[in-house]
Structures are given as C-alpha cells and as structure tokens.
Amino acid sequence: MNPGAKIMYGTAVFLALMSVIYIFATTMVSDGGNPRGLEWAGTVALILACVLAIMLGGYLHLTSNRSDVLPEDWEEAEVADKAGTLGFFSPHSIWPAAMAGAIMVLGLGIAFLHWWLLILGAVLLIYTTTMLNLQYGLPKEKH
C-alpha cells in the first residue's frame, strides 16, 4: 500500500476519533450548569473531513495498485527519473500580468460592492484568459 494512502487512512481514523470526542464534549459538557446540546457546525465539518480523508485514501490506494514502482520507491533512482515534461511556458507573454490586473479589478469590485466594477473585472478576466489561451493559436499579426 502506498504511504500516501496510509497517511490518509490514519488521518481519517484521527478525525473519526476527534468527531466522537467533539460530539461528547459539546453535548455533555455543561456551560454554567446547563447542557448546551450538539454543536452542528463543528460536528458536520469533522465528519465531512473524515469522509474526505477516506475518499482520498481510497483513491491513492486504488491508483497505487495500478501503477509500477515509483522513482521515490526505487533505491537506485536518480532525481531526473521523477522529472517529467513540464510543458511550454511563454517567456514574453503579457497576458498573465493582464490577468492579474483583471483579478485586481474584480477584487476591488467585490470589496467595494460596485457592480459596474465587478462586471468590468469579470469581462476583463474572461478576455485576458481567452487571449492567454489563444496567443499561439492566432496568426502573429493578430497579437
């Protein structure tokens, strides 16, 4: 079994134990003589975190059974064995900076609750994202 799956299963057991303790603590511990009852927000959050850890552990467990020996599990592996193709990153693209500016405008629209600024930021973000994706698909004169 993959060490990542073991960590996730261990995390799930820990969260299940903490959920039981939390349920007991919120229902049985009195606050000035009066029992408070179950605190739902924390209980649901702990239970959902436990379920998420079980799902991640199951995924890692199933995928480790289907894969070969990973470079980190092989004693004679080199650092280059783990490195894969990273992809192509445009060195002279202006669009990531333009996207950051669009996100700033969108954030200012949210912060100050100006609908016109929020809509402008959303339109700018859609435009800059589209242009980032199309910058090498368009002819050079259309840039």
Phi, psi and omega in degrees: 000143180297139176299328177296322178293320178297320178296318180293320177295320176297320177296322179295318178297317178299315181293325176295317177297316179294327177296316179296315179297320180294318178297315178298315183294322182280337180268325187264333182282127182268151179247088181079029177099341180254124176294139185275332186093178184288134176265110193284324186296311180292323179297312180295320180297317179293319180293317178294325176295323177295315179297319178297318179295322177294318179296316179295319177297319177296319178297312179296325178294314181292319181286333178289332177288334183269347186258160176285187177292127180281154180302326180287345177265353183260126187290331182264016183286148175260167179297324182291341179292329181277332184290130177246194177285123182273340180104186182250128178241123183292124184281337186239030183274136177270346189291327174298321177292322178293323176296321177297320176295321178294322177293325177295316178297317178298318178294322176294323176297321178289317184295319183262359180054044172261112185296323181295323179289324178295315179293319178299316178296321178294318179295316178298320180294319177296317180296312183292325176294318178297316180293326175296319180287333184260004189295333177256000177265345179267152174297156186298327181285347179268002183287000000 
